[in-house]
Amino acid sequence: MTSFKWCKTLYSKQPFPDNYVDESFLEQLRMNVNVREHEYGQMVRSMAAVAQQISTTLIFHSLFEGTRDNHISVALLGYIDAILPTFAFIIFRAYFQFPPDLSDVIGNSILFVSTLSILSPVLGTLTQTYADDTIRALGILFGLIHLLSHNYTYIDSGIGSSLSGTISMNAAMFTAVLQASRLQSNVHVFAFLLLAIELFALLPILQRQIKVRT
């Protein structure tokens, strides 16, 4: 028996008992060949994009509840709308290699704000006939759709033209329009929708630039 070399074949007749296990039986075994090791720090940084988006969504809904219940004034919403882009512009000018031109920023901002102010009375009445319970249910539903379909790889890769990113953006803006119909005036609608655009459309761009340069 010892002079016969054992072979790993199923139907060949060999002078070994059925329960015989040769020393070479596991020579070709390969374990965890395609396993990719992850560093804890990298995983935490990758999860930061998810945590930031969840926090942004919750803050936005909290601001809506506060505005609807008159705990947050339209003036405070206006201050927030002004502070966020100003803060972003300062970061671009101070830390990035390609600071935006001030005149272009002011011109585009005036054009955008003027267009939104004209559309606010219409946007505020699109879903005004919906019941409050329907607005709340749809707001929660499309908020979840926004979070589930958000393009979380954009901050790391810079790839933003994806179907999931488009669905996420549309879900967020539809939620904002739904909620805006429950606010007190057109000024509230304007300030609230402007905040939604800043948080869900412009903030990811700023996060991407910070991620690239830090």
ChimeraX commands (.cxc) that place a marker at each C-alpha (Angstrom):
marker #1 position 0.00,0.00,0.00 radius 0.5
marker #1 position 2.79,2.40,0.80 radius 0.5
marker #1 position 4.40,2.01,-2.65 radius 0.5
marker #1 position 1.20,3.02,-4.39 radius 0.5
marker #1 position 0.67,6.74,-4.82 radius 0.5
marker #1 position -2.78,7.91,-3.86 radius 0.5
marker #1 position -4.66,9.88,-6.52 radius 0.5
marker #1 position -7.59,12.20,-6.03 radius 0.5
marker #1 position -9.99,10.38,-8.34 radius 0.5
marker #1 position -13.47,9.22,-7.59 radius 0.5
marker #1 position -13.90,6.03,-9.62 radius 0.5
marker #1 position -10.35,4.68,-9.90 radius 0.5
marker #1 position -9.67,1.51,-7.94 radius 0.5
marker #1 position -6.95,2.10,-5.37 radius 0.5
marker #1 position -5.61,-0.10,-2.58 radius 0.5
marker #1 position -6.83,2.24,0.16 radius 0.5
marker #1 position -9.82,2.04,2.49 radius 0.5
marker #1 position -12.82,4.25,1.76 radius 0.5
marker #1 position -12.11,6.53,4.70 radius 0.5
marker #1 position -8.44,7.01,3.86 radius 0.5
marker #1 position -7.27,10.64,3.72 radius 0.5
marker #1 position -3.90,11.27,2.17 radius 0.5
marker #1 position -1.56,14.04,3.33 radius 0.5
marker #1 position -1.81,15.67,-0.11 radius 0.5
marker #1 position -5.61,15.79,-0.05 radius 0.5
marker #1 position -5.74,19.51,0.84 radius 0.5
marker #1 position -2.70,20.68,-1.11 radius 0.5
marker #1 position -4.79,22.49,-3.74 radius 0.5
marker #1 position -7.22,24.01,-1.27 radius 0.5
marker #1 position -7.36,27.79,-1.55 radius 0.5
marker #1 position -9.18,29.77,1.11 radius 0.5
marker #1 position -10.30,33.40,0.90 radius 0.5
marker #1 position -8.68,33.90,-2.50 radius 0.5
marker #1 position -10.99,36.77,-3.49 radius 0.5
marker #1 position -11.43,38.29,-0.05 radius 0.5
marker #1 position -10.82,42.02,0.02 radius 0.5
marker #1 position -9.52,43.41,3.27 radius 0.5
marker #1 position -11.05,46.67,4.46 radius 0.5
marker #1 position -9.53,49.17,6.81 radius 0.5
marker #1 position -11.70,50.39,9.65 radius 0.5
marker #1 position -10.88,54.03,8.99 radius 0.5
marker #1 position -11.79,53.76,5.31 radius 0.5
marker #1 position -15.10,52.09,6.14 radius 0.5
marker #1 position -15.94,54.86,8.60 radius 0.5
marker #1 position -15.15,57.52,5.98 radius 0.5
marker #1 position -17.28,55.70,3.42 radius 0.5
marker #1 position -20.20,55.56,5.85 radius 0.5
marker #1 position -19.89,59.29,6.47 radius 0.5
marker #1 position -21.69,60.05,3.19 radius 0.5
marker #1 position -24.64,57.89,4.27 radius 0.5
marker #1 position -24.77,59.43,7.74 radius 0.5
marker #1 position -24.55,62.95,6.31 radius 0.5
marker #1 position -27.42,62.39,3.90 radius 0.5
marker #1 position -29.63,60.86,6.57 radius 0.5
marker #1 position -28.85,63.79,8.88 radius 0.5
marker #1 position -29.56,66.31,6.11 radius 0.5
marker #1 position -32.93,64.70,5.38 radius 0.5
marker #1 position -33.93,64.60,9.04 radius 0.5
marker #1 position -32.88,68.23,9.56 radius 0.5
marker #1 position -34.90,69.27,6.50 radius 0.5
marker #1 position -38.04,67.52,7.77 radius 0.5
marker #1 position -37.51,69.02,11.23 radius 0.5
marker #1 position -37.32,72.50,9.69 radius 0.5
marker #1 position -40.57,71.83,7.86 radius 0.5
marker #1 position -42.34,70.78,11.05 radius 0.5
marker #1 position -41.01,73.84,12.87 radius 0.5
marker #1 position -42.02,76.20,10.07 radius 0.5
marker #1 position -45.48,74.72,9.71 radius 0.5
marker #1 position -46.11,75.00,13.46 radius 0.5
marker #1 position -44.77,78.61,13.54 radius 0.5
marker #1 position -41.81,77.66,15.70 radius 0.5
marker #1 position -39.46,78.78,12.91 radius 0.5
marker #1 position -40.10,82.14,11.27 radius 0.5
marker #1 position -39.75,82.86,7.59 radius 0.5
marker #1 position -37.00,85.32,8.49 radius 0.5
marker #1 position -34.97,82.52,10.07 radius 0.5
marker #1 position -35.47,80.40,6.95 radius 0.5
marker #1 position -34.23,83.32,4.89 radius 0.5
marker #1 position -31.14,83.65,7.06 radius 0.5
marker #1 position -30.40,79.96,6.63 radius 0.5
marker #1 position -30.90,80.26,2.86 radius 0.5
marker #1 position -28.39,83.11,2.78 radius 0.5
marker #1 position -25.83,81.65,5.19 radius 0.5
marker #1 position -25.47,78.25,3.49 radius 0.5
marker #1 position -24.39,79.49,0.02 radius 0.5
marker #1 position -22.28,82.24,1.59 radius 0.5
marker #1 position -20.46,79.66,3.69 radius 0.5
marker #1 position -19.96,77.45,0.62 radius 0.5
marker #1 position -18.61,80.38,-1.40 radius 0.5
marker #1 position -16.13,81.26,1.36 radius 0.5
marker #1 position -14.86,77.67,1.41 radius 0.5
marker #1 position -14.41,77.69,-2.38 radius 0.5
marker #1 position -12.54,80.98,-2.29 radius 0.5
marker #1 position -10.34,80.12,0.69 radius 0.5
marker #1 position -9.34,76.50,0.12 radius 0.5
marker #1 position -9.98,75.41,-3.48 radius 0.5
marker #1 position -7.73,75.97,-6.46 radius 0.5
marker #1 position -10.53,77.13,-8.76 radius 0.5
marker #1 position -12.57,79.72,-6.78 radius 0.5
marker #1 position -15.78,80.75,-8.54 radius 0.5
marker #1 position -15.95,84.23,-10.00 radius 0.5
marker #1 position -17.96,86.53,-7.74 radius 0.5
marker #1 position -19.78,88.31,-10.56 radius 0.5
marker #1 position -20.88,85.02,-12.14 radius 0.5
marker #1 position -22.07,83.70,-8.79 radius 0.5
marker #1 position -24.10,86.83,-8.08 radius 0.5
marker #1 position -25.61,86.92,-11.58 radius 0.5
marker #1 position -26.60,83.26,-11.58 radius 0.5
marker #1 position -27.96,83.52,-8.04 radius 0.5
marker #1 position -30.15,86.51,-8.90 radius 0.5
marker #1 position -31.51,84.74,-11.99 radius 0.5
marker #1 position -32.22,81.54,-10.09 radius 0.5
marker #1 position -33.81,83.26,-7.08 radius 0.5
marker #1 position -35.98,85.41,-9.35 radius 0.5
marker #1 position -37.23,82.37,-11.24 radius 0.5
marker #1 position -38.01,80.50,-8.05 radius 0.5
marker #1 position -39.85,83.49,-6.57 radius 0.5
marker #1 position -42.07,83.63,-9.68 radius 0.5
marker #1 position -42.81,79.91,-9.54 radius 0.5
marker #1 position -43.37,79.73,-5.78 radius 0.5
marker #1 position -47.09,80.66,-5.87 radius 0.5
marker #1 position -47.69,77.88,-8.38 radius 0.5
marker #1 position -45.52,75.30,-6.63 radius 0.5
marker #1 position -47.19,76.04,-3.32 radius 0.5
marker #1 position -50.63,75.15,-4.67 radius 0.5
marker #1 position -49.82,72.04,-6.72 radius 0.5
marker #1 position -50.70,69.66,-3.90 radius 0.5
marker #1 position -52.88,71.97,-1.79 radius 0.5
marker #1 position -55.94,69.78,-2.32 radius 0.5
marker #1 position -54.24,66.74,-0.78 radius 0.5
marker #1 position -55.25,65.76,2.75 radius 0.5
marker #1 position -52.76,66.32,5.56 radius 0.5
marker #1 position -52.45,62.58,6.19 radius 0.5
marker #1 position -51.72,62.01,2.51 radius 0.5
marker #1 position -49.06,64.72,2.52 radius 0.5
marker #1 position -47.41,63.19,5.59 radius 0.5
marker #1 position -47.50,59.65,4.18 radius 0.5
marker #1 position -46.16,60.70,0.79 radius 0.5
marker #1 position -43.48,62.82,2.45 radius 0.5
marker #1 position -42.24,59.84,4.45 radius 0.5
marker #1 position -42.44,57.54,1.42 radius 0.5
marker #1 position -40.52,59.80,-0.94 radius 0.5
marker #1 position -38.06,60.69,1.80 radius 0.5
marker #1 position -37.22,57.00,2.09 radius 0.5
marker #1 position -37.00,56.71,-1.70 radius 0.5
marker #1 position -34.58,59.63,-1.68 radius 0.5
marker #1 position -32.33,57.97,0.90 radius 0.5
marker #1 position -32.46,54.52,-0.70 radius 0.5
marker #1 position -31.74,55.74,-4.24 radius 0.5
marker #1 position -29.24,58.48,-3.37 radius 0.5
marker #1 position -25.94,58.24,-5.28 radius 0.5
marker #1 position -23.64,57.86,-2.27 radius 0.5
marker #1 position -20.63,57.14,-4.51 radius 0.5
marker #1 position -20.70,60.69,-5.92 radius 0.5
marker #1 position -18.74,62.17,-2.99 radius 0.5
marker #1 position -15.98,59.57,-3.40 radius 0.5
marker #1 position -15.94,59.09,-7.18 radius 0.5
marker #1 position -17.45,62.29,-8.55 radius 0.5
marker #1 position -19.78,60.30,-10.81 radius 0.5
marker #1 position -23.13,62.03,-10.59 radius 0.5
marker #1 position -24.96,61.23,-13.84 radius 0.5
marker #1 position -26.70,58.08,-12.71 radius 0.5
marker #1 position -30.32,56.97,-12.78 radius 0.5
marker #1 position -30.37,56.46,-9.02 radius 0.5
marker #1 position -29.10,59.99,-8.43 radius 0.5
marker #1 position -31.84,61.43,-10.65 radius 0.5
marker #1 position -34.54,59.44,-8.88 radius 0.5
marker #1 position -33.20,60.55,-5.51 radius 0.5
marker #1 position -33.17,64.22,-6.49 radius 0.5
marker #1 position -36.70,64.08,-7.91 radius 0.5
marker #1 position -37.96,62.31,-4.78 radius 0.5
marker #1 position -36.42,64.96,-2.53 radius 0.5
marker #1 position -37.84,67.87,-4.53 radius 0.5
marker #1 position -41.27,66.25,-4.77 radius 0.5
marker #1 position -41.24,65.85,-1.00 radius 0.5
marker #1 position -40.36,69.54,-0.66 radius 0.5
marker #1 position -43.21,70.59,-2.97 radius 0.5
marker #1 position -45.63,68.39,-1.03 radius 0.5
marker #1 position -44.62,69.93,2.26 radius 0.5
marker #1 position -44.51,73.48,0.89 radius 0.5
marker #1 position -48.25,73.34,0.20 radius 0.5
marker #1 position -48.84,73.26,3.96 radius 0.5
marker #1 position -46.94,76.47,4.69 radius 0.5
marker #1 position -48.53,79.82,5.47 radius 0.5
marker #1 position -47.57,82.06,2.55 radius 0.5
marker #1 position -45.76,82.27,-0.77 radius 0.5
marker #1 position -42.75,83.72,1.03 radius 0.5
marker #1 position -42.60,80.61,3.22 radius 0.5
marker #1 position -42.87,78.42,0.12 radius 0.5
marker #1 position -40.06,80.32,-1.60 radius 0.5
marker #1 position -37.71,80.13,1.39 radius 0.5
marker #1 position -38.51,76.47,2.02 radius 0.5
marker #1 position -38.00,75.35,-1.59 radius 0.5
marker #1 position -34.79,77.35,-1.84 radius 0.5
marker #1 position -33.53,75.54,1.25 radius 0.5
marker #1 position -34.45,72.19,-0.33 radius 0.5
marker #1 position -32.45,73.00,-3.46 radius 0.5
marker #1 position -29.45,74.09,-1.39 radius 0.5
marker #1 position -29.48,70.95,0.76 radius 0.5
marker #1 position -30.24,68.31,-1.85 radius 0.5
marker #1 position -28.71,69.75,-5.03 radius 0.5
marker #1 position -25.85,72.05,-4.03 radius 0.5
marker #1 position -24.62,70.56,-0.74 radius 0.5
marker #1 position -23.43,67.26,-2.33 radius 0.5
marker #1 position -21.26,69.28,-4.73 radius 0.5
marker #1 position -19.60,71.06,-1.81 radius 0.5
marker #1 position -19.15,67.75,0.02 radius 0.5
marker #1 position -17.52,66.28,-3.07 radius 0.5
marker #1 position -15.00,69.12,-3.36 radius 0.5
marker #1 position -14.14,68.93,0.33 radius 0.5
marker #1 position -13.66,65.15,0.05 radius 0.5
marker #1 position -11.31,65.50,-2.92 radius 0.5
marker #1 position -9.10,68.10,-1.26 radius 0.5
marker #1 position -8.86,66.69,2.26 radius 0.5
marker link #1:1,2 radius 0.2
marker link #1:2,3 radius 0.2
marker link #1:3,4 radius 0.2
marker link #1:4,5 radius 0.2
marker link #1:5,6 radius 0.2
marker link #1:6,7 radius 0.2
marker link #1:7,8 radius 0.2
marker link #1:8,9 radius 0.2
marker link #1:9,10 radius 0.2
marker link #1:10,11 radius 0.2
marker link #1:11,12 radius 0.2
marker link #1:12,13 radius 0.2
marker link #1:13,14 radius 0.2
marker link #1:14,15 radius 0.2
marker link #1:15,16 radius 0.2
marker link #1:16,17 radius 0.2
marker link #1:17,18 radius 0.2
marker link #1:18,19 radius 0.2
marker link #1:19,20 radius 0.2
marker link #1:20,21 radius 0.2
marker link #1:21,22 radius 0.2
marker link #1:22,23 radius 0.2
marker link #1:23,24 radius 0.2
marker link #1:24,25 radius 0.2
marker link #1:25,26 radius 0.2
marker link #1:26,27 radius 0.2
marker link #1:27,28 radius 0.2
marker link #1:28,29 radius 0.2
marker link #1:29,30 radius 0.2
marker link #1:30,31 radius 0.2
marker link #1:31,32 radius 0.2
marker link #1:32,33 radius 0.2
marker link #1:33,34 radius 0.2
marker link #1:34,35 radius 0.2
marker link #1:35,36 radius 0.2
marker link #1:36,37 radius 0.2
marker link #1:37,38 radius 0.2
marker link #1:38,39 radius 0.2
marker link #1:39,40 radius 0.2
marker link #1:40,41 radius 0.2
marker link #1:41,42 radius 0.2
marker link #1:42,43 radius 0.2
marker link #1:43,44 radius 0.2
marker link #1:44,45 radius 0.2
marker link #1:45,46 radius 0.2
marker link #1:46,47 radius 0.2
marker link #1:47,48 radius 0.2
marker link #1:48,49 radius 0.2
marker link #1:49,50 radius 0.2
marker link #1:50,51 radius 0.2
marker link #1:51,52 radius 0.2
marker link #1:52,53 radius 0.2
marker link #1:53,54 radius 0.2
marker link #1:54,55 radius 0.2
marker link #1:55,56 radius 0.2
marker link #1:56,57 radius 0.2
marker link #1:57,58 radius 0.2
marker link #1:58,59 radius 0.2
marker link #1:59,60 radius 0.2
marker link #1:60,61 radius 0.2
marker link #1:61,62 radius 0.2
marker link #1:62,63 radius 0.2
marker link #1:63,64 radius 0.2
marker link #1:64,65 radius 0.2
marker link #1:65,66 radius 0.2
marker link #1:66,67 radius 0.2
marker link #1:67,68 radius 0.2
marker link #1:68,69 radius 0.2
marker link #1:69,70 radius 0.2
marker link #1:70,71 radius 0.2
marker link #1:71,72 radius 0.2
marker link #1:72,73 radius 0.2
marker link #1:73,74 radius 0.2
marker link #1:74,75 radius 0.2
marker link #1:75,76 radius 0.2
marker link #1:76,77 radius 0.2
marker link #1:77,78 radius 0.2
marker link #1:78,79 radius 0.2
marker link #1:79,80 radius 0.2
marker link #1:80,81 radius 0.2
marker link #1:81,82 radius 0.2
marker link #1:82,83 radius 0.2
marker link #1:83,84 radius 0.2
marker link #1:84,85 radius 0.2
marker link #1:85,86 radius 0.2
marker link #1:86,87 radius 0.2
marker link #1:87,88 radius 0.2
marker link #1:88,89 radius 0.2
marker link #1:89,90 radius 0.2
marker link #1:90,91 radius 0.2
marker link #1:91,92 radius 0.2
marker link #1:92,93 radius 0.2
marker link #1:93,94 radius 0.2
marker link #1:94,95 radius 0.2
marker link #1:95,96 radius 0.2
marker link #1:96,97 radius 0.2
marker link #1:97,98 radius 0.2
marker link #1:98,99 radius 0.2
marker link #1:99,100 radius 0.2
marker link #1:100,101 radius 0.2
marker link #1:101,102 radius 0.2
marker link #1:102,103 radius 0.2
marker link #1:103,104 radius 0.2
marker link #1:104,105 radius 0.2
marker link #1:105,106 radius 0.2
marker link #1:106,107 radius 0.2
marker link #1:107,108 radius 0.2
marker link #1:108,109 radius 0.2
marker link #1:109,110 radius 0.2
marker link #1:110,111 radius 0.2
marker link #1:111,112 radius 0.2
marker link #1:112,113 radius 0.2
marker link #1:113,114 radius 0.2
marker link #1:114,115 radius 0.2
marker link #1:115,116 radius 0.2
marker link #1:116,117 radius 0.2
marker link #1:117,118 radius 0.2
marker link #1:118,119 radius 0.2
marker link #1:119,120 radius 0.2
marker link #1:120,121 radius 0.2
marker link #1:121,122 radius 0.2
marker link #1:122,123 radius 0.2
marker link #1:123,124 radius 0.2
marker link #1:124,125 radius 0.2
marker link #1:125,126 radius 0.2
marker link #1:126,127 radius 0.2
marker link #1:127,128 radius 0.2
marker link #1:128,129 radius 0.2
marker link #1:129,130 radius 0.2
marker link #1:130,131 radius 0.2
marker link #1:131,132 radius 0.2
marker link #1:132,133 radius 0.2
marker link #1:133,134 radius 0.2
marker link #1:134,135 radius 0.2
marker link #1:135,136 radius 0.2
marker link #1:136,137 radius 0.2
marker link #1:137,138 radius 0.2
marker link #1:138,139 radius 0.2
marker link #1:139,140 radius 0.2
marker link #1:140,141 radius 0.2
marker link #1:141,142 radius 0.2
marker link #1:142,143 radius 0.2
marker link #1:143,144 radius 0.2
marker link #1:144,145 radius 0.2
marker link #1:145,146 radius 0.2
marker link #1:146,147 radius 0.2
marker link #1:147,148 radius 0.2
marker link #1:148,149 radius 0.2
marker link #1:149,150 radius 0.2
marker link #1:150,151 radius 0.2
marker link #1:151,152 radius 0.2
marker link #1:152,153 radius 0.2
marker link #1:153,154 radius 0.2
marker link #1:154,155 radius 0.2
marker link #1:155,156 radius 0.2
marker link #1:156,157 radius 0.2
marker link #1:157,158 radius 0.2
marker link #1:158,159 radius 0.2
marker link #1:159,160 radius 0.2
marker link #1:160,161 radius 0.2
marker link #1:161,162 radius 0.2
marker link #1:162,163 radius 0.2
marker link #1:163,164 radius 0.2
marker link #1:164,165 radius 0.2
marker link #1:165,166 radius 0.2
marker link #1:166,167 radius 0.2
marker link #1:167,168 radius 0.2
marker link #1:168,169 radius 0.2
marker link #1:169,170 radius 0.2
marker link #1:170,171 radius 0.2
marker link #1:171,172 radius 0.2
marker link #1:172,173 radius 0.2
marker link #1:173,174 radius 0.2
marker link #1:174,175 radius 0.2
marker link #1:175,176 radius 0.2
marker link #1:176,177 radius 0.2
marker link #1:177,178 radius 0.2
marker link #1:178,179 radius 0.2
marker link #1:179,180 radius 0.2
marker link #1:180,181 radius 0.2
marker link #1:181,182 radius 0.2
marker link #1:182,183 radius 0.2
marker link #1:183,184 radius 0.2
marker link #1:184,185 radius 0.2
marker link #1:185,186 radius 0.2
marker link #1:186,187 radius 0.2
marker link #1:187,188 radius 0.2
marker link #1:188,189 radius 0.2
marker link #1:189,190 radius 0.2
marker link #1:190,191 radius 0.2
marker link #1:191,192 radius 0.2
marker link #1:192,193 radius 0.2
marker link #1:193,194 radius 0.2
marker link #1:194,195 radius 0.2
marker link #1:195,196 radius 0.2
marker link #1:196,197 radius 0.2
marker link #1:197,198 radius 0.2
marker link #1:198,199 radius 0.2
marker link #1:199,200 radius 0.2
marker link #1:200,201 radius 0.2
marker link #1:201,202 radius 0.2
marker link #1:202,203 radius 0.2
marker link #1:203,204 radius 0.2
marker link #1:204,205 radius 0.2
marker link #1:205,206 radius 0.2
marker link #1:206,207 radius 0.2
marker link #1:207,208 radius 0.2
marker link #1:208,209 radius 0.2
marker link #1:209,210 radius 0.2
marker link #1:210,211 radius 0.2
marker link #1:211,212 radius 0.2
marker link #1:212,213 radius 0.2
marker link #1:213,214 radius 0.2
view
